[in-house]
Amino acid sequence: MSQQLNTLYKLMTMYTLSRVDFAMTNRQISNVFLDLGYTNYFNVQYALGDLIDSGLVHEEAYPDYRYYALTASGRESIEALRSSLSSSIRSDIDEYLKKNRLEFREAVSSRSEYYRTTEGDWAVRCRVMEHTTALIDMTLIVPNETQAKVVSREWKEKCQEIYALVIRRLTQPDHIDRIVEEDTGSSGEADTPSAALP
Protein backbone atom coordinates (compact mmCIF):
# COMPACT_ATOMS: atom_id res chain seq x y z
CA MET A 1 0.00 0.00 0.00
CA SER A 2 1.36 3.41 -0.94
CA GLN A 3 1.96 6.11 1.67
CA GLN A 4 -0.62 8.29 -0.08
CA LEU A 5 -3.33 5.62 0.28
CA ASN A 6 -2.38 4.96 3.90
CA THR A 7 -2.72 8.68 4.63
CA LEU A 8 -6.14 8.68 2.94
CA TYR A 9 -7.33 5.71 5.01
CA LYS A 10 -6.10 7.35 8.22
CA LEU A 11 -8.00 10.53 7.36
CA MET A 12 -11.11 8.49 6.59
CA THR A 13 -10.81 6.65 9.90
CA MET A 14 -10.44 9.88 11.86
CA TYR A 15 -13.31 11.45 9.97
CA THR A 16 -15.51 8.44 10.74
CA LEU A 17 -14.71 8.61 14.46
CA SER A 18 -15.29 12.36 14.48
CA ARG A 19 -18.84 11.88 13.17
CA VAL A 20 -20.10 9.75 16.06
CA ASP A 21 -20.43 10.51 19.78
CA PHE A 22 -19.45 7.05 20.98
CA ALA A 23 -16.43 4.76 20.69
CA MET A 24 -16.58 2.32 17.80
CA THR A 25 -15.44 -1.28 17.64
CA ASN A 26 -12.77 -2.49 15.26
CA ARG A 27 -15.42 -4.36 13.30
CA GLN A 28 -17.64 -1.29 12.94
CA ILE A 29 -14.79 0.83 11.63
CA SER A 30 -13.69 -1.90 9.23
CA ASN A 31 -17.24 -2.33 7.97
CA VAL A 32 -17.43 1.33 6.95
CA PHE A 33 -14.53 0.76 4.56
CA LEU A 34 -15.55 -2.71 3.43
CA ASP A 35 -19.25 -1.99 2.89
CA LEU A 36 -18.47 1.19 0.96
CA GLY A 37 -15.88 -0.71 -1.11
CA TYR A 38 -12.94 1.57 -0.30
CA THR A 39 -10.35 -0.99 0.77
CA ASN A 40 -9.75 -4.30 2.53
CA TYR A 41 -9.61 -5.27 6.20
CA PHE A 42 -5.81 -5.37 6.40
CA ASN A 43 -5.35 -1.84 5.11
CA VAL A 44 -7.85 -0.58 7.69
CA GLN A 45 -5.94 -2.33 10.47
CA TYR A 46 -2.66 -0.86 9.24
CA ALA A 47 -4.09 2.67 9.20
CA LEU A 48 -5.73 2.21 12.60
CA GLY A 49 -2.48 0.92 14.10
CA ASP A 50 -0.62 3.98 12.79
CA LEU A 51 -3.25 6.30 14.33
CA ILE A 52 -2.93 4.58 17.72
CA ASP A 53 0.88 4.69 17.61
CA SER A 54 0.81 8.41 16.81
CA GLY A 55 -1.61 9.19 19.66
CA LEU A 56 -4.48 10.31 17.43
CA VAL A 57 -6.77 7.39 18.34
CA HIS A 58 -7.26 5.80 21.75
CA GLU A 59 -7.82 2.05 22.04
CA GLU A 60 -9.73 0.52 24.95
CA ALA A 61 -9.40 -3.27 25.09
CA TYR A 62 -11.90 -5.75 26.54
CA PRO A 63 -11.86 -9.55 26.31
CA ASP A 64 -14.35 -9.64 23.45
CA TYR A 65 -13.99 -6.22 21.82
CA ARG A 66 -11.66 -3.31 21.30
CA TYR A 67 -13.14 0.19 21.24
CA TYR A 68 -11.67 3.18 19.43
CA ALA A 69 -12.18 6.91 19.83
CA LEU A 70 -10.32 10.02 18.77
CA THR A 71 -7.98 11.62 21.27
CA ALA A 72 -7.97 15.40 21.69
CA SER A 73 -5.05 15.54 19.24
CA GLY A 74 -6.99 13.37 16.81
CA ARG A 75 -9.97 15.73 16.91
CA GLU A 76 -7.75 18.74 16.31
CA SER A 77 -6.03 16.98 13.42
CA ILE A 78 -9.19 15.96 11.59
CA GLU A 79 -10.68 19.43 12.04
CA ALA A 80 -7.60 20.90 10.38
CA LEU A 81 -7.45 18.24 7.64
CA ARG A 82 -11.16 17.67 6.98
CA SER A 83 -11.02 19.47 3.65
CA SER A 84 -8.28 17.05 2.50
CA LEU A 85 -11.02 14.43 2.12
CA SER A 86 -13.16 14.80 -0.96
CA SER A 87 -16.77 15.80 -0.41
CA SER A 88 -17.90 12.52 -2.00
CA ILE A 89 -15.96 10.43 0.55
CA ARG A 90 -17.30 12.53 3.43
CA SER A 91 -20.81 12.17 2.04
CA ASP A 92 -20.45 8.39 1.69
CA ILE A 93 -19.27 8.05 5.30
CA ASP A 94 -21.97 10.39 6.63
CA GLU A 95 -24.72 8.47 4.84
CA TYR A 96 -23.37 5.12 6.02
CA LEU A 97 -23.18 6.30 9.64
CA LYS A 98 -26.65 7.82 9.47
CA LYS A 99 -28.07 4.56 8.19
CA ASN A 100 -26.30 2.41 10.80
CA ARG A 101 -26.09 4.80 13.77
CA LEU A 102 -28.75 3.13 15.93
CA GLU A 103 -27.32 -0.34 15.36
CA PHE A 104 -23.80 0.94 16.10
CA ARG A 105 -24.88 2.73 19.28
CA GLU A 106 -26.73 -0.29 20.65
CA ALA A 107 -23.73 -2.51 19.95
CA VAL A 108 -21.29 -0.31 21.85
CA SER A 109 -23.57 0.77 24.71
CA SER A 110 -22.99 -2.51 26.56
CA ARG A 111 -19.54 -3.28 27.90
CA SER A 112 -18.36 -6.21 29.98
CA GLU A 113 -15.03 -7.56 31.08
CA TYR A 114 -14.01 -10.32 33.46
CA TYR A 115 -10.90 -10.90 35.52
CA ARG A 116 -9.50 -13.01 38.34
CA THR A 117 -9.76 -11.46 41.81
CA THR A 118 -7.04 -11.62 44.45
CA GLU A 119 -9.29 -13.99 46.42
CA GLY A 120 -9.32 -16.47 43.54
CA ASP A 121 -12.89 -15.82 42.36
CA TRP A 122 -13.82 -14.20 39.07
CA ALA A 123 -15.27 -10.71 38.74
CA VAL A 124 -17.41 -9.53 35.83
CA ARG A 125 -17.74 -5.77 35.36
CA CYS A 126 -20.93 -4.94 33.47
CA ARG A 127 -21.75 -1.47 32.14
CA VAL A 128 -24.25 0.34 29.96
CA MET A 129 -22.69 3.44 28.41
CA GLU A 130 -24.30 6.59 27.08
CA HIS A 131 -21.55 8.50 25.30
CA THR A 132 -18.75 8.43 27.90
CA THR A 133 -21.07 8.17 30.91
CA ALA A 134 -21.90 4.84 32.57
CA LEU A 135 -25.66 4.59 33.10
CA ILE A 136 -25.10 1.45 35.12
CA ASP A 137 -21.80 0.04 36.34
CA MET A 138 -21.80 -3.09 38.46
CA THR A 139 -19.39 -5.87 39.27
CA LEU A 140 -20.60 -9.43 39.89
CA ILE A 141 -18.48 -12.08 41.61
CA VAL A 142 -18.76 -15.63 40.23
CA PRO A 143 -16.86 -18.79 41.26
CA ASN A 144 -15.16 -19.73 37.98
CA GLU A 145 -14.05 -18.47 34.57
CA THR A 146 -16.75 -20.37 32.68
CA GLN A 147 -19.49 -18.52 34.56
CA ALA A 148 -17.61 -15.25 34.09
CA LYS A 149 -17.60 -15.78 30.32
CA VAL A 150 -21.31 -16.66 30.33
CA VAL A 151 -22.25 -13.57 32.39
CA SER A 152 -20.11 -11.35 30.15
CA ARG A 153 -21.73 -12.72 26.98
CA GLU A 154 -25.28 -12.64 28.36
CA TRP A 155 -24.83 -9.06 29.57
CA LYS A 156 -24.33 -7.93 25.99
CA GLU A 157 -27.61 -9.58 25.00
CA LYS A 158 -29.74 -8.61 28.01
CA CYS A 159 -28.25 -5.42 29.44
CA GLN A 160 -31.03 -3.14 28.21
CA GLU A 161 -33.66 -5.40 29.73
CA ILE A 162 -31.75 -5.63 33.03
CA TYR A 163 -31.14 -1.88 33.15
CA ALA A 164 -34.84 -1.16 32.54
CA LEU A 165 -35.83 -3.64 35.26
CA VAL A 166 -33.44 -2.11 37.81
CA ILE A 167 -34.65 1.43 37.10
CA ARG A 168 -38.30 0.34 37.19
CA ARG A 169 -37.93 -1.55 40.47
CA LEU A 170 -35.94 1.19 42.21
CA THR A 171 -38.14 4.08 41.08
CA GLN A 172 -41.62 2.69 41.71
CA PRO A 173 -43.96 5.46 42.91
CA ASP A 174 -44.38 3.97 46.40
CA HIS A 175 -40.58 3.84 46.85
CA ILE A 176 -40.20 7.46 45.81
CA ASP A 177 -43.03 8.60 48.09
CA ARG A 178 -41.53 6.69 51.05
CA ILE A 179 -38.07 8.16 50.51
CA VAL A 180 -39.44 11.69 50.19
CA GLU A 181 -41.34 11.18 53.46
CA GLU A 182 -38.25 9.77 55.18
CA ASP A 183 -36.12 12.67 53.95
CA THR A 184 -38.70 15.19 55.10
CA GLY A 185 -39.00 13.47 58.46
CA SER A 186 -35.25 13.23 59.00
CA SER A 187 -34.85 16.90 58.07
CA GLY A 188 -37.36 17.84 60.72
CA GLU A 189 -35.63 15.69 63.34
CA ALA A 190 -32.26 17.17 62.46
CA ASP A 191 -33.63 20.70 62.87
CA THR A 192 -34.91 20.15 66.42
CA PRO A 193 -31.56 19.49 68.22
CA SER A 194 -29.79 22.26 66.34
CA ALA A 195 -32.51 24.71 67.37
CA ALA A 196 -31.79 23.91 71.02
CA LEU A 197 -28.11 24.81 70.73
CA PRO A 198 -27.07 28.18 72.13
Secondary structure, DSSP 8 states (H G I E B T S, - for coil): --HHHHHHHHHHHHHHHHT-SS-EEHHHHHHHHHHHTS--HHHHHHHHHHHHHTTSEEEEE-SS-EEEEE-HHHHHHHHHHGGGS-HHHHHHHHHHHHHHHHHHHHHHHEEEEEEE-TTS-EEEEEEEEETTEEEEEEEEEESSHHHHHHHHHHHHHHHHHHHHHHHHHHT-HHHHHHHHHHHHHHHHHHHHHHHH--
